[in-house]
Amino acid sequence: MKKIKVFFIVLLTCSTLFTVLPAQSQNINTDSLQNALRKLKADSATIFATMLTGFKMPNKNIEAKFLIYNWGVEQSQKINCPAGVALGYRIIGLLHRDLLNSDEAVINLHKAIAVAEKNKLYKYQAQALDGLAGVYKSRKAYDKAIEYEKQAIAVQENNTKDILGLGSLYFNLGTFYYYTISNPSTADYEYVLTYFRKAVKIAEAAKDTISLVQIINGTSNIYTELGRYDTAELYLNKTEQLISKLKMQRLYNNFYLNKGRLFQSKKEYAKAIEAFNTGLLLIKKDNDKGLESSYYGRLSKSYAELGDTISAYKYFKLYDEALFVVNNEEKLRTTALIDGQFQKEKKDREIARLNNDQKIKQLELEKQEAVIAGNFLEAKRKEDQIKLLSQEKELQDLELVQQEQILAKNQLQATTDSQQIQLGKQAGVLQEKQISNQKRTRNYLIGGLALLGLLAFILYRNITAKKKAYTQLQYKSEQIKEQALQLSKQAKQIAQFQSQMNPHFVYNALHNIQGLVLIDEKNKANSQIQSLAQLMRKTFANADKDDIPLEEEINYLNKYIEFEKTAFGNNLNFEVTVTKDAEGTQIPPMMIQPFIENAIKHAELKKVQNPYIKVLIEIENNLLAINITDNGTGIKKDIAETDKLSHSLSVIKSRLDLLFKGRADVNNQPVFSVKTMPELAEGTIVKFYLPLNYAY
């Protein structure tokens, strides 16, 4: 009865959602989907049924998927359903992994692991660890992938009687070891096969036939590479038997690719071509361009080995086109999501700016009322608030300008991509003409010198067209480079301007000093004014410098902490540690101070016992690594404070983007990362890298 009830809940939920979901070939209206989600009853069965609906959506509806799984996490937290929270975070992490956004993928998967471990949901914990291993595999950080896959296996083996899926974990572990092989040897492959054999035994014991097909199919490839063709063929035959029993046509997609590879390795190219063509007929129904490109590449190689250069070139062209589609679909999907987030942030900023205008008008009225009433102290306070809000408005205007420039840069990139696609199509047309000319040459050479003259004319025309296309490409390329250079200069100017001392700090400092004056703490006020003057003088002195000595930056930080300690009653422990090899380096000015200010302003250090901020500066892989740790309550503030925090982090990210020429990762590590609660037990850890630059 319970299963029947769950089935009807799933059916009802799906029917409710699919009233707003169009056919799979169309995009989903996210506003309609959001309205439908609001109407759903938030119980565990409905939440899981809704997330199942999201799982069945095509990948191109990525925004709708994020909407559903974020809703699932939020509702699961409200009704205290940790399984829903863990599942939602895991799938959100996997979606970010598919978008190549590995930092967000790691953060969400760690959240899933933490929730599952705390609530002893070992199956969910193992799945999230497996997903995390997959993220590091996509980064080609195979040692980390192996580490997390082993953790997943340990959780699954030691804490649950459910061994379903354990075979896949062992198979993944063997695959990760396979990727670490740089100079293949029989011993290396045998080590991989050890895990594959374990995977086979577990999958057989669990009667997990789908995993068994995947594992045996992959095992056949290893034996093919070892040259043990008879054993490879035995495994392929067993794979085919299992697939025929399951009657799942899509499982043949990889089977025929591996079968063709075996015949190709045995130099039986006619059989290989037959297998590849059979597989192609099947996968075209699924529109899997990635797998399709693999088939085309193998067919091209087989025809080349047979000496059929025309067919080899034909399939190579199809391979190239399919790969081009895969790469651009991934890029467009990622760009669309980022652009949507950017537009939302821009809209929020504009709303905040309008609210500021309204507040300023209200304060003007209150100021006039205070003057009329003779309350000049209140009028002065209102005037100060108006000035502060006016400064905030100027800052918001500057942020809006920056966002417009970022949007213009994205539009320029889109134009560049479009031009590349058009040039790719032109190249395809030229290639088609070349193939046509080759056929004419082969068929009409016997026709004599007259046909040779015609062929020469055609070749001349093609060469002229190529030169013209190449000239156009060079011209467009120079235009794009010039535009990119201008945008880079603008971005650098904005980054330098915004990296100066945070205006909010100046305004807050002045208000604090005003407060000291009003309560007649003249000595403290005078000391604070002197400290503020020193800080501002140093800030403006370094504003135009690309780099300053590390020692000078540390002295600046110590002065800034002395100024801020007044609010803590000197109860703030601040430590800076510089390793021996990092001494004598230079860094861009004001790269560390924003994070110290964020820790003080946003981490609520006043509320914790023995507050501290620790900075570690060291050398890692020929880069300067900056680590900033505090024991505050983490980054989890209201919307207004989060916007301020995001802005300061955005400025630093922009500067790092310029320093590393747009690369998000160096040495398989993110250029910039933030870890906070609940991922950490307490506080926040910020880590970023800078190019190594010694003063000498």
QUIHU-V771397 format. One record per pair of residues at least 24 apart in sequence whose ideal C-beta (glycine too) atoms are under 10 Angstrom apart, sorted by the first residue. I is the first residue (numbers start at 0). GAP is how many residues later the second one is. If there is no record, write none. Layout:
i,gap
I,GAP
I,GAP
This chain:
i,gap
4,40
5,38
5,39
5,42
5,43
6,38
6,42
7,37
7,41
8,32
8,34
8,35
8,36
8,37
8,39
8,40
9,35
9,36
9,38
9,39
9,40
9,42
9,43
10,38
11,28
11,29
11,33
11,34
11,37
12,27
12,28
12,32
12,33
12,34
12,35
12,36
12,37
12,38
12,39
12,40
13,35
13,36
13,38
13,39
13,42
15,24
15,25
15,30
15,33
15,34
15,37
16,32
16,33
16,36
16,37
16,40
16,47
16,51
17,35
17,38
19,44
20,32
20,35
20,36
20,40
20,43
21,39
23,32
23,33
23,34
23,36
23,37
24,33
24,35
25,32
25,34
25,35
26,31
26,33
26,34
26,36
26,37
26,309
27,29
27,30
27,32
27,33
27,35
27,36
27,37
27,39
27,40
28,35
29,31
29,33
29,34
29,36
29,37
29,310
30,36
31,32
32,28
32,30
32,31
32,34
32,35
32,38
33,30
33,33
33,34
33,37
36,30
36,31
36,33
36,34
36,35
36,37
36,38
37,33
39,31
39,35
40,34
41,29
41,30
41,32
41,33
41,34
41,36
41,37
41,39
41,42
42,32
42,36
42,38
43,31
43,32
43,35
43,36
43,37
43,39
43,40
45,26
45,29
46,24
46,25
46,26
46,27
46,28
46,29
46,31
46,32
46,34
46,36
46,37
46,38
46,40
46,41
47,24
47,28
47,33
47,35
47,36
47,39
47,40
49,25
49,34
50,24
50,25
50,33
50,36
50,37
50,40
51,35
53,34
53,37
53,41
54,32
54,36
57,229
58,36
58,39
58,40
58,270
58,271
58,274
59,269
59,272
59,273
59,276
60,272
61,33
61,36
61,37
61,271
61,272
61,274
61,275
61,278
62,270
62,273
62,274
62,277
62,278
64,26
64,27
64,30
64,33
65,25
65,26
65,29
65,30
65,33
65,271
65,274
65,275
67,24
68,24
68,25
68,26
68,39
72,35
72,38
72,39
72,42
75,39
76,38
79,39
80,38
81,33
81,34
81,36
81,37
81,38
81,39
81,42
82,32
82,33
82,36
82,38
82,40
82,41
83,31
83,40
84,26
84,27
84,29
84,30
84,31
84,34
84,36
84,39
85,25
85,26
85,27
85,28
85,29
85,30
85,31
85,32
85,33
85,35
85,37
85,38
85,39
85,41
85,42
86,25
86,28
86,29
86,34
86,37
86,40
86,41
87,24
87,27
88,24
88,25
88,26
88,27
88,35
88,39
88,42
89,25
89,26
89,34
89,35
89,37
89,38
89,39
89,40
89,41
89,42
90,36
90,37
90,40
92,35
92,38
92,39
92,41
92,42
93,33
93,34
93,37
93,38
93,40
93,41
94,242
95,39
95,241
96,34
96,35
96,37
96,38
96,39
96,40
96,41
96,42
97,40
97,232
97,235
97,236
98,231
98,234
98,235
98,236
98,238
98,239
99,38
99,39
99,230
99,231
99,233
99,234
99,564
100,34
100,233
100,236
100,237
100,563
101,33
101,34
101,36
101,37
101,39
101,562
101,563
101,566
101,568
102,32
102,561
102,562
102,567
102,568
102,569
102,570
102,571
103,31
104,26
104,27
104,29
104,30
104,31
104,33
104,34
105,25
105,26
105,29
105,30
105,33
105,564
105,567
105,569
105,573
106,566
106,567
106,568
106,569
106,572
107,24
107,27
108,24
108,25
108,26
108,39
109,565
109,568
109,569
109,570
110,567
110,568
112,35
112,38
112,39
112,42
112,566
113,564
113,565
113,566
114,563
115,39
116,38
116,42
117,560
119,39
119,40
120,38
120,39
121,33
121,34
121,35
121,36
121,37
121,38
121,40
122,32
122,33
122,36
122,37
122,39
122,41
122,42
123,31
124,26
124,27
124,30
124,31
124,34
124,35
125,25
125,26
125,27
125,28
125,29
125,30
125,31
125,33
125,34
125,36
125,39
125,40
125,43
126,25
126,28
126,29
126,38
126,42
127,24
127,27
128,24
128,25
128,26
128,27
128,40
129,25
129,26
129,35
129,38
129,39
129,42
129,43
132,36
132,39
132,40
132,43
133,38
133,42
135,40
135,532
136,35
136,38
136,39
136,42
138,526
138,529
138,530
138,531
139,39
139,40
139,528
140,524
140,526
140,527
140,528
141,33
141,34
141,35
141,36
141,37
141,38
141,39
141,526
142,33
142,37
142,525
143,32
143,524
144,27
144,28
144,30
144,31
144,32
144,34
144,35
145,26
145,27
145,30
145,31
145,33
145,34
146,29
147,25
147,28
148,24
148,25
148,26
148,27
148,28
148,46
149,26
152,42
152,45
152,49
155,46
156,45
161,44
162,39
162,40
162,42
162,43
162,45
163,38
163,39
163,41
163,42
163,43
163,44
163,47
164,37
164,38
164,41
164,43
164,45
164,46
165,32
165,33
165,36
165,37
165,39
165,40
165,42
165,45
166,29
166,31
166,32
166,33
166,34
166,35
166,36
166,37
166,38
166,39
166,41
166,43
166,44
166,45
166,47
166,48
167,31
167,34
167,35
167,40
167,42
167,43
167,44
167,46
167,47
168,26
168,29
168,30
168,33
168,42
169,24
169,25
169,26
169,27
169,28
169,29
169,30
169,31
169,32
169,33
169,41
169,45
170,24
170,25
170,27
170,28
170,29
170,31
170,32
170,40
170,41
170,43
170,44
170,45
170,47
170,48
171,27
171,42
171,43
171,46
172,25
172,26
173,24
173,25
173,41
173,44
173,45
173,48
174,24
174,40
174,43
174,47
177,40
177,43
177,44
177,47
180,44
183,41
183,42
184,41
185,40
185,41
185,42
188,33
188,34
188,36
188,37
188,39
189,32
189,36
191,26
191,27
191,30
192,26
192,29
192,30
192,33
195,26
195,39
199,35
199,38
208,33
208,34
208,36
208,37
208,39
208,42
209,32
209,33
209,36
209,38
209,41
211,26
211,27
211,30
211,34
212,25
212,26
212,27
212,28
212,29
212,30
212,32
212,33
212,35
212,38
212,39
212,41
212,42
213,25
213,37
213,40
214,24
215,24
215,25
215,26
215,39
216,25
216,26
216,34
216,37
216,38
216,40
216,41
216,42
217,36
217,40
218,39
219,35
219,38
219,39
219,41
219,42
220,33
220,36
220,37
220,40
220,41
220,44
222,39
223,34
223,35
223,37
223,38
223,39
223,40
223,41
223,42
224,36
224,40
226,38
226,39
228,33
228,34
228,36
228,37
228,39
231,26
231,27
231,29
231,30
231,33
231,34
232,26
232,29
232,30
232,33
234,27
235,25
235,26
235,39
248,33
248,36
248,37
249,32
249,33
249,35
249,36
249,38
250,31
251,26
251,27
251,29
251,30
251,31
252,26
252,27
252,29
252,30
252,32
252,33
252,35
252,38
252,39
252,41
252,42
253,25
253,29
253,37
253,40
254,24
254,27
255,24
255,25
255,26
255,27
255,39
256,26
256,34
256,37
256,38
256,41
259,34
259,35
259,38
259,39
259,42
260,33
260,37
262,39
263,34
263,35
263,37
263,38
263,41
266,35
266,38
267,34
268,30
268,32
268,33
268,34
268,35
268,36
268,37
268,38
268,39
269,32
269,36
270,31
271,26
271,27
271,29
271,30
271,31
271,33
271,34
272,25
272,26
272,29
272,30
272,33
272,35
272,38
272,42
273,28
274,27
275,24
275,25
275,26
275,39
279,35
279,38
287,34
287,38
288,32
288,33
288,34
288,35
288,36
288,37
288,38
288,40
289,32
289,33
289,35
289,36
289,37
289,39
289,40
290,31
290,35
291,26
291,27
291,29
291,30
291,31
291,33
291,34
292,25
292,26
292,27
292,28
292,29
292,30
292,31
292,32
292,33
292,34
293,25
293,28
293,29
294,24
294,27
295,24
295,25
295,26
295,27
296,25
296,26
308,129
309,125
309,128
309,129
309,132
312,118
312,121
312,122
312,125
313,117
313,118
313,121
315,115
316,111
316,114
316,115
316,118
319,104
319,107
319,108
319,111
320,103
320,104
320,107
323,96
323,97
323,100
323,104
327,89
327,92
327,93
327,96
330,82
330,86
331,82
331,85
334,75
334,78
334,79
334,82
337,72
338,68
338,71
338,72
338,75
341,61
341,64
341,65
341,68
342,60
342,64
344,54
344,58
344,298
344,301
344,305
345,53
345,54
345,57
345,58
345,60
345,61
347,291
347,295
348,47
348,48
348,50
348,51
348,53
348,54
348,294
348,298
349,46
349,50
349,53
351,40
351,41
351,44
351,47
351,48
351,287
351,288
351,291
352,39
352,40
352,42
352,43
352,44
352,46
352,47
353,42
354,34
354,41
355,33
355,34
355,36
355,37
355,39
355,40
356,32
356,33
356,36
358,26
358,27
358,30
358,33
358,34
359,25
359,26
359,27
359,28
359,29
359,30
359,32
359,33
360,25
361,24
361,27
362,24
362,25
362,26
362,27
376,141
379,134
380,130
380,133
383,123
383,126
383,127
383,130
384,126
386,120
386,123
387,115
387,116
387,119
387,120
387,122
387,123
388,118
390,112
390,113
390,115
390,116
391,111
391,112
391,115
391,252
393,109
394,103
394,107
394,108
394,109
394,249
394,252
395,247
395,251
397,96
397,99
397,100
397,105
398,95
398,99
398,244
398,248
398,251
398,252
400,89
400,93
401,88
401,89
401,92
401,93
401,95
401,96
401,245
401,248
401,249
401,252
402,247
404,82
404,85
404,86
404,89
405,81
405,85
405,88
405,244
405,248
407,75
407,79
407,82
408,74
408,75
408,78
408,79
408,81
408,82
411,68
411,71
411,72
411,74
411,75
412,67
412,70
412,71
412,74
414,61
414,64
414,65
414,68
415,60
415,61
415,63
415,64
415,67
415,68
418,53
418,54
418,57
418,58
418,60
418,61
419,53
419,56
419,57
419,60
421,50
421,54
422,46
422,47
422,49
422,50
422,53
422,54
425,39
425,40
425,42
425,43
425,46
425,47
426,39
426,42
426,43
426,46
428,36
428,40
429,32
429,33
429,35
429,36
429,39
432,25
432,26
432,28
432,29
432,32
432,33
433,25
433,28
433,32
435,26
436,24
436,25
487,169
487,170
487,173
487,174
490,163
490,164
490,166
490,167
491,54
491,162
491,163
491,166
493,157
493,160
493,161
494,93
494,155
494,156
494,157
494,158
494,159
494,160
494,161
494,162
494,163
494,164
495,47
495,48
495,49
495,50
495,92
495,93
495,94
495,155
495,159
495,162
496,46
496,154
497,92
497,96
497,149
497,150
497,152
497,153
497,154
497,156
497,157
498,40
498,43
498,44
498,89
498,90
498,91
498,92
498,94
498,95
498,149
498,152
498,153
498,155
498,156
499,36
499,39
499,40
499,42
499,43
499,89
499,90
499,151
500,31
500,34
500,35
500,37
500,38
500,39
500,42
500,59
500,89
500,92
500,93
500,96
501,37
501,88
501,91
501,92
501,95
501,96
501,99
501,142
501,145
501,146
501,149
503,93
503,97
503,140
503,143
503,144
504,27
504,30
504,31
504,34
504,55
504,58
504,59
504,88
504,89
504,92
504,95
504,96
505,26
505,29
505,30
505,33
507,59
507,93
508,26
508,27
508,54
508,55
508,57
511,51
511,54
511,55
512,53
515,50
523,42
526,35
526,36
526,39
527,35
527,38
529,33
530,28
530,29
530,31
530,32
530,33
530,35
531,31
533,25
533,26
533,28
533,29
534,24
534,25
534,27
534,28
534,58
537,51
537,52
538,50
538,51
538,54
540,48
541,46
541,47
541,48
542,46
542,47
543,45
544,41
544,43
544,44
545,40
545,41
545,42
545,43
545,147
546,38
546,39
546,40
546,41
546,42
546,143
546,144
546,146
546,148
547,38
547,39
547,40
547,41
547,42
547,43
547,147
548,34
548,35
548,36
548,37
548,38
548,146
549,26
549,28
549,32
549,33
549,34
549,35
549,36
549,37
549,42
549,67
549,74
549,140
549,143
549,144
549,145
550,27
550,32
550,33
550,34
550,35
550,144
551,34
551,35
551,37
552,32
552,33
552,34
552,35
552,36
552,37
552,38
552,39
552,40
552,64
553,24
553,33
553,38
553,61
553,63
555,33
555,34
555,36
555,37
556,35
556,36
556,39
556,56
556,58
559,32
559,33
559,36
559,37
559,40
560,32
560,35
560,39
560,52
563,32
563,33
563,36
563,37
563,41
563,49
564,35
566,33
566,38
566,39
567,32
567,37
567,38
567,43
568,37
570,34
570,35
570,38
570,39
570,40
571,27
571,28
571,33
571,34
571,38
571,39
571,40
571,41
571,58
572,37
572,38
572,39
572,40
572,41
572,58
573,25
573,26
573,37
573,38
573,39
573,40
573,41
573,56
574,37
574,38
574,39
574,40
574,41
574,54
575,37
575,38
575,39
575,40
575,41
575,52
576,37
576,38
576,39
576,40
576,41
576,50
577,37
577,38
577,39
577,40
578,37
578,38
578,39
578,40
578,41
578,46
579,38
579,39
580,37
580,38
580,43
580,111
581,34
581,35
581,36
581,37
581,38
581,42
581,43
581,44
581,110
581,112
582,34
582,111
582,112
583,110
583,111
583,112
584,32
584,34
584,39
584,105
584,106
584,107
584,108
584,109
584,110
585,38
585,104
585,105
585,106
585,107
585,108
585,109
585,110
586,30
586,37
586,39
586,103
586,104
586,105
586,106
587,64
587,67
587,68
587,70
587,71
587,102
587,103
587,105
589,61
589,62
589,65
590,33
590,35
590,61
590,64
590,65
590,68
590,97
590,99
591,25
591,34
591,36
591,60
591,94
591,96
592,55
593,34
593,51
593,53
593,54
593,55
593,57
593,58
593,92
594,31
594,33
594,35
594,53
594,54
594,57
594,79
594,89
594,91
594,93
595,32
595,34
595,90
596,47
596,48
596,51
597,30
597,32
597,34
597,37
597,43
597,46
597,47
597,50
597,51
597,76
597,86
597,88
598,29
598,30
598,31
598,32
598,33
598,36
598,84
598,85
598,87
599,30
599,32
600,36
600,40
600,43
600,44
600,47
601,28
601,30
601,31
601,32
601,33
601,34
601,35
601,39
601,40
601,42
601,43
601,46
601,82
602,27
602,28
602,29
602,30
602,31
602,32
602,33
602,34
602,42
602,73
602,74
602,80
602,81
603,26
603,28
603,29
603,30
603,32
603,33
604,25
604,26
604,27
604,28
604,78
605,26
606,25
606,26
607,24
607,25
607,74
607,75
610,72
611,71
612,70
612,71
613,69
613,71
614,71
615,71
616,73
618,73
619,46
619,47
619,49
619,67
619,69
619,72
620,45
620,46
620,47
620,48
620,68
620,71
621,44
621,45
621,69
621,70
622,37
622,43
622,44
622,46
622,48
622,65
622,66
622,67
622,68
622,69
623,64
623,65
623,66
623,67
623,68
623,69
623,70
624,44
624,62
624,63
624,64
624,65
624,67
625,46
625,60
625,61
625,62
625,63
625,64
626,58
626,59
626,60
626,61
627,46
627,56
627,57
627,58
627,59
627,60
628,46
628,51
628,53
628,54
628,55
628,56
628,57
628,58
629,46
629,52
629,53
629,54
629,55
629,56
630,49
630,50
630,51
630,52
630,53
631,44
631,45
631,50
631,51
631,52
632,43
632,44
632,49
632,50
632,51
633,41
633,42
633,43
633,44
633,45
633,46
633,47
633,48
633,49
633,50
634,39
634,40
634,41
634,42
634,48
634,49
634,51
635,40
635,41
635,42
635,48
644,29
648,25
648,37
648,39
651,34
651,36
652,35
654,33
654,35
655,32
655,33
655,34
655,35
658,29
658,30
658,31
658,32
658,34
659,29
659,30
659,31
664,24
665,25
